Amino acid sequence: AFKDGVYVEPLELEKLMLAGE
């Protein structure tokens, strides 16, 4: 998955979403 133009692994992306990022 991409976030802010940077590739983020699905689990990391989920952590960021849960953190409110």
N, CA, C, O and CB atoms as a CASP TS submission, in Angstrom:
PFRMAT TS
TARGET T0000
AUTHOR 0000-0000-0000
METHOD Language model
MODEL 1
PARENT N/A
ATOM      1  N   ALA     1       0.855  -1.191   0.000  1.00  0.00           N
ATOM      2  CA  ALA     1       0.000   0.000   0.000  1.00  0.00           C
ATOM      3  C   ALA     1       0.886   1.234   0.000  1.00  0.00           C
ATOM      4  O   ALA     1       2.007   1.209   0.509  1.00  0.00           O
ATOM      5  CB  ALA     1      -0.965   0.009   1.230  1.00  0.00           C
ATOM      6  N   PHE     2       0.374   2.308  -0.573  1.00  0.00           N
ATOM      7  CA  PHE     2       1.140   3.543  -0.618  1.00  0.00           C
ATOM      8  C   PHE     2       0.524   4.576   0.305  1.00  0.00           C
ATOM      9  O   PHE     2      -0.695   4.739   0.337  1.00  0.00           O
ATOM     10  CB  PHE     2       1.217   4.083  -2.048  1.00  0.00           C
ATOM     11  N   LYS     3       1.370   5.277   1.058  1.00  0.00           N
ATOM     12  CA  LYS     3       0.906   6.342   1.942  1.00  0.00           C
ATOM     13  C   LYS     3       1.860   7.519   1.789  1.00  0.00           C
ATOM     14  O   LYS     3       3.060   7.391   2.032  1.00  0.00           O
ATOM     15  CB  LYS     3       0.829   5.861   3.437  1.00  0.00           C
ATOM     16  N   ASP     4       1.318   8.672   1.383  1.00  0.00           N
ATOM     17  CA  ASP     4       2.152   9.858   1.173  1.00  0.00           C
ATOM     18  C   ASP     4       3.264   9.576   0.167  1.00  0.00           C
ATOM     19  O   ASP     4       4.370  10.103   0.290  1.00  0.00           O
ATOM     20  CB  ASP     4       2.755  10.332   2.505  1.00  0.00           C
ATOM     21  N   GLY     5       2.964   8.739  -0.833  1.00  0.00           N
ATOM     22  CA  GLY     5       3.930   8.467  -1.885  1.00  0.00           C
ATOM     23  C   GLY     5       5.002   7.468  -1.493  1.00  0.00           C
ATOM     24  O   GLY     5       5.944   7.236  -2.250  1.00  0.00           O
ATOM     25  N   VAL     6       4.864   6.870  -0.308  1.00  0.00           N
ATOM     26  CA  VAL     6       5.854   5.899   0.153  1.00  0.00           C
ATOM     27  C   VAL     6       5.175   4.558   0.353  1.00  0.00           C
ATOM     28  O   VAL     6       4.061   4.486   0.872  1.00  0.00           O
ATOM     29  CB  VAL     6       6.537   6.371   1.466  1.00  0.00           C
ATOM     30  N   TYR     7       5.855   3.492  -0.063  1.00  0.00           N
ATOM     31  CA  TYR     7       5.274   2.164   0.098  1.00  0.00           C
ATOM     32  C   TYR     7       5.303   1.760   1.564  1.00  0.00           C
ATOM     33  O   TYR     7       6.340   1.827   2.224  1.00  0.00           O
ATOM     34  CB  TYR     7       6.025   1.128  -0.763  1.00  0.00           C
ATOM     35  N   VAL     8       4.138   1.338   2.062  1.00  0.00           N
ATOM     36  CA  VAL     8       4.020   0.904   3.453  1.00  0.00           C
ATOM     37  C   VAL     8       3.403  -0.484   3.462  1.00  0.00           C
ATOM     38  O   VAL     8       2.397  -0.735   2.799  1.00  0.00           O
ATOM     39  CB  VAL     8       3.164   1.908   4.300  1.00  0.00           C
ATOM     40  N   GLU     9       4.019  -1.382   4.221  1.00  0.00           N
ATOM     41  CA  GLU     9       3.475  -2.733   4.313  1.00  0.00           C
ATOM     42  C   GLU     9       2.085  -2.691   4.944  1.00  0.00           C
ATOM     43  O   GLU     9       1.821  -1.848   5.800  1.00  0.00           O
ATOM     44  CB  GLU     9       4.416  -3.647   5.132  1.00  0.00           C
ATOM     45  N   PRO    10       1.188  -3.599   4.526  1.00  0.00           N
ATOM     46  CA  PRO    10      -0.192  -3.608   5.021  1.00  0.00           C
ATOM     47  C   PRO    10      -0.300  -3.524   6.538  1.00  0.00           C
ATOM     48  O   PRO    10      -1.112  -2.755   7.052  1.00  0.00           O
ATOM     49  CB  PRO    10      -0.886  -4.847   4.549  1.00  0.00           C
ATOM     50  N   LEU    11       0.497  -4.295   7.259  1.00  0.00           N
ATOM     51  CA  LEU    11       0.420  -4.276   8.722  1.00  0.00           C
ATOM     52  C   LEU    11       0.846  -2.922   9.264  1.00  0.00           C
ATOM     53  O   LEU    11       0.243  -2.407  10.205  1.00  0.00           O
ATOM     54  CB  LEU    11       1.294  -5.386   9.326  1.00  0.00           C
ATOM     55  N   GLU    12       1.895  -2.338   8.666  1.00  0.00           N
ATOM     56  CA  GLU    12       2.354  -1.023   9.112  1.00  0.00           C
ATOM     57  C   GLU    12       1.302   0.024   8.807  1.00  0.00           C
ATOM     58  O   GLU    12       1.058   0.920   9.615  1.00  0.00           O
ATOM     59  CB  GLU    12       3.690  -0.651   8.444  1.00  0.00           C
ATOM     60  N   LEU    13       0.675  -0.085   7.637  1.00  0.00           N
ATOM     61  CA  LEU    13      -0.362   0.869   7.261  1.00  0.00           C
ATOM     62  C   LEU    13      -1.526   0.790   8.241  1.00  0.00           C
ATOM     63  O   LEU    13      -2.093   1.813   8.626  1.00  0.00           O
ATOM     64  CB  LEU    13      -0.850   0.604   5.822  1.00  0.00           C
ATOM     65  N   GLU    14      -1.877  -0.425   8.641  1.00  0.00           N
ATOM     66  CA  GLU    14      -2.976  -0.609   9.596  1.00  0.00           C
ATOM     67  C   GLU    14      -2.620   0.039  10.929  1.00  0.00           C
ATOM     68  O   GLU    14      -3.470   0.664  11.563  1.00  0.00           O
ATOM     69  CB  GLU    14      -3.288  -2.115   9.795  1.00  0.00           C
ATOM     70  N   LYS    15      -1.370  -0.108  11.355  1.00  0.00           N
ATOM     71  CA  LYS    15      -0.919   0.518  12.604  1.00  0.00           C
ATOM     72  C   LYS    15      -1.054   2.032  12.503  1.00  0.00           C
ATOM     73  O   LYS    15      -1.528   2.683  13.434  1.00  0.00           O
ATOM     74  CB  LYS    15       0.549   0.128  12.921  1.00  0.00           C
ATOM     75  N   LEU    16      -0.635   2.590  11.364  1.00  0.00           N
ATOM     76  CA  LEU    16      -0.712   4.039  11.182  1.00  0.00           C
ATOM     77  C   LEU    16      -2.154   4.504  11.214  1.00  0.00           C
ATOM     78  O   LEU    16      -2.461   5.535  11.814  1.00  0.00           O
ATOM     79  CB  LEU    16      -0.053   4.456   9.865  1.00  0.00           C
ATOM     80  N   MET    17      -3.036   3.764  10.582  1.00  0.00           N
ATOM     81  CA  MET    17      -4.449   4.131  10.545  1.00  0.00           C
ATOM     82  C   MET    17      -5.037   4.079  11.958  1.00  0.00           C
ATOM     83  O   MET    17      -5.801   4.961  12.349  1.00  0.00           O
ATOM     84  CB  MET    17      -5.236   3.191   9.592  1.00  0.00           C
ATOM     85  N   LEU    18      -4.679   3.050  12.714  1.00  0.00           N
ATOM     86  CA  LEU    18      -5.178   2.917  14.083  1.00  0.00           C
ATOM     87  C   LEU    18      -4.636   4.031  14.970  1.00  0.00           C
ATOM     88  O   LEU    18      -5.277   4.431  15.941  1.00  0.00           O
ATOM     89  CB  LEU    18      -4.798   1.549  14.663  1.00  0.00           C
ATOM     90  N   ALA    19      -3.446   4.529  14.628  1.00  0.00           N
ATOM     91  CA  ALA    19      -2.816   5.587  15.414  1.00  0.00           C
ATOM     92  C   ALA    19      -3.391   6.955  15.049  1.00  0.00           C
ATOM     93  O   ALA    19      -3.084   7.958  15.693  1.00  0.00           O
ATOM     94  CB  ALA    19      -1.296   5.578  15.201  1.00  0.00           C
ATOM     95  N   GLY    20      -4.225   6.984  14.015  1.00  0.00           N
ATOM     96  CA  GLY    20      -4.843   8.240  13.629  1.00  0.00           C
ATOM     97  C   GLY    20      -4.014   8.997  12.611  1.00  0.00           C
ATOM     98  O   GLY    20      -4.288  10.162  12.323  1.00  0.00           O
ATOM     99  N   GLU    21      -2.996   8.337  12.062  1.00  0.00           N
ATOM    100  CA  GLU    21      -2.207   8.977  11.009  1.00  0.00           C
ATOM    101  C   GLU    21      -3.024   8.926   9.747  1.00  0.00           C
ATOM    102  O   GLU    21      -2.579   9.403   8.704  1.00  0.00           O
ATOM    103  CB  GLU    21      -0.816   8.287  10.812  1.00  0.00           C
TER
END
